Amino acid sequence: MFPKKAVQSLVGNKVQIEMKGDNAVLEGMLKSVDDYMNIHLENTVEIVNGEKKRVLGSVVLRGNNIIIINPV
Protein backbone atom coordinates (compact mmCIF):
# COMPACT_ATOMS: atom_id res chain seq x y z
CA MET A 1 0.00 0.00 0.00
CA PHE A 2 1.30 3.47 -0.82
CA PRO A 3 1.94 5.78 2.16
CA LYS A 4 -0.72 8.29 1.07
CA LYS A 5 -3.39 5.60 0.84
CA ALA A 6 -2.35 4.16 4.21
CA VAL A 7 -2.70 7.57 5.87
CA GLN A 8 -6.02 8.27 4.11
CA SER A 9 -7.35 5.00 5.55
CA LEU A 10 -6.75 6.46 9.05
CA VAL A 11 -9.09 9.46 8.54
CA GLY A 12 -11.56 9.52 11.42
CA ASN A 13 -9.17 7.73 13.79
CA LYS A 14 -6.89 8.96 16.55
CA VAL A 15 -3.20 9.22 15.53
CA GLN A 16 0.11 10.29 17.05
CA ILE A 17 2.47 12.35 14.90
CA GLU A 18 6.17 13.02 15.43
CA MET A 19 7.47 16.19 13.81
CA LYS A 20 11.00 17.15 12.66
CA GLY A 21 13.11 19.09 15.16
CA ASP A 22 10.69 18.60 18.04
CA ASN A 23 10.80 16.25 21.01
CA ALA A 24 7.01 16.43 21.43
CA VAL A 25 4.41 14.14 19.89
CA LEU A 26 1.04 15.46 18.73
CA GLU A 27 -2.02 13.29 19.29
CA GLY A 28 -5.42 13.99 17.79
CA MET A 29 -8.26 12.93 15.54
CA LEU A 30 -7.19 12.80 11.88
CA LYS A 31 -9.77 14.81 9.92
CA SER A 32 -8.14 15.03 6.48
CA VAL A 33 -4.96 14.53 4.46
CA ASP A 34 -4.07 15.86 0.99
CA ASP A 35 -1.71 14.80 -1.83
CA TYR A 36 1.26 16.50 -0.12
CA MET A 37 0.58 14.71 3.19
CA ASN A 38 -0.55 17.95 4.83
CA ILE A 39 -2.68 16.87 7.76
CA HIS A 40 -5.60 18.37 9.68
CA LEU A 41 -5.99 17.17 13.29
CA GLU A 42 -8.77 18.06 15.74
CA ASN A 43 -8.80 17.71 19.54
CA THR A 44 -5.01 17.80 19.41
CA VAL A 45 -2.81 17.57 22.50
CA GLU A 46 0.97 17.92 22.79
CA ILE A 47 2.70 15.05 24.61
CA VAL A 48 6.21 15.56 26.02
CA ASN A 49 8.00 12.67 27.77
CA GLY A 50 4.74 10.72 27.96
CA GLU A 51 2.79 13.51 29.68
CA LYS A 52 0.11 15.74 28.15
CA LYS A 53 1.47 19.30 28.17
CA ARG A 54 -0.88 21.48 26.11
CA VAL A 55 -4.27 21.27 24.46
CA LEU A 56 -3.91 22.67 20.92
CA GLY A 57 -7.37 22.02 19.45
CA SER A 58 -7.53 22.16 15.64
CA VAL A 59 -4.08 21.94 13.97
CA VAL A 60 -2.85 21.82 10.36
CA LEU A 61 0.56 20.18 9.88
CA ARG A 62 2.73 20.60 6.80
CA GLY A 63 3.54 17.24 5.25
CA ASN A 64 7.28 17.75 4.73
CA ASN A 65 7.76 18.28 8.50
CA ILE A 66 6.19 14.97 9.52
CA ILE A 67 8.47 12.05 10.45
CA ILE A 68 6.10 9.36 11.75
CA ILE A 69 2.33 8.82 11.84
CA ASN A 70 1.12 6.14 14.25
CA PRO A 71 -2.49 5.01 14.76
CA VAL A 72 -3.50 4.96 18.44
C-alpha positions as CSV (number, residue, x, y, z in Angstrom):
1,M,0.0,0.0,0.0
2,F,1.3,3.5,-0.8
3,P,1.9,5.8,2.2
4,K,-0.7,8.3,1.1
5,K,-3.4,5.6,0.8
6,A,-2.4,4.2,4.2
7,V,-2.7,7.6,5.9
8,Q,-6.0,8.3,4.1
9,S,-7.4,5.0,5.5
10,L,-6.7,6.5,9.0
11,V,-9.1,9.5,8.5
12,G,-11.6,9.5,11.4
13,N,-9.2,7.7,13.8
14,K,-6.9,9.0,16.6
15,V,-3.2,9.2,15.5
16,Q,0.1,10.3,17.1
17,I,2.5,12.3,14.9
18,E,6.2,13.0,15.4
19,M,7.5,16.2,13.8
20,K,11.0,17.1,12.7
21,G,13.1,19.1,15.2
22,D,10.7,18.6,18.0
23,N,10.8,16.2,21.0
24,A,7.0,16.4,21.4
25,V,4.4,14.1,19.9
26,L,1.0,15.5,18.7
27,E,-2.0,13.3,19.3
28,G,-5.4,14.0,17.8
29,M,-8.3,12.9,15.5
30,L,-7.2,12.8,11.9
31,K,-9.8,14.8,9.9
32,S,-8.1,15.0,6.5
33,V,-5.0,14.5,4.5
34,D,-4.1,15.9,1.0
35,D,-1.7,14.8,-1.8
36,Y,1.3,16.5,-0.1
37,M,0.6,14.7,3.2
38,N,-0.6,18.0,4.8
39,I,-2.7,16.9,7.8
40,H,-5.6,18.4,9.7
41,L,-6.0,17.2,13.3
42,E,-8.8,18.1,15.7
43,N,-8.8,17.7,19.5
44,T,-5.0,17.8,19.4
45,V,-2.8,17.6,22.5
46,E,1.0,17.9,22.8
47,I,2.7,15.0,24.6
48,V,6.2,15.6,26.0
49,N,8.0,12.7,27.8
50,G,4.7,10.7,28.0
51,E,2.8,13.5,29.7
52,K,0.1,15.7,28.1
53,K,1.5,19.3,28.2
54,R,-0.9,21.5,26.1
55,V,-4.3,21.3,24.5
56,L,-3.9,22.7,20.9
57,G,-7.4,22.0,19.5
58,S,-7.5,22.2,15.6
59,V,-4.1,21.9,14.0
60,V,-2.8,21.8,10.4
61,L,0.6,20.2,9.9
62,R,2.7,20.6,6.8
63,G,3.5,17.2,5.2
64,N,7.3,17.7,4.7
65,N,7.8,18.3,8.5
66,I,6.2,15.0,9.5
67,I,8.5,12.1,10.4
68,I,6.1,9.4,11.8
69,I,2.3,8.8,11.8
70,N,1.1,6.1,14.3
71,P,-2.5,5.0,14.8
72,V,-3.5,5.0,18.4
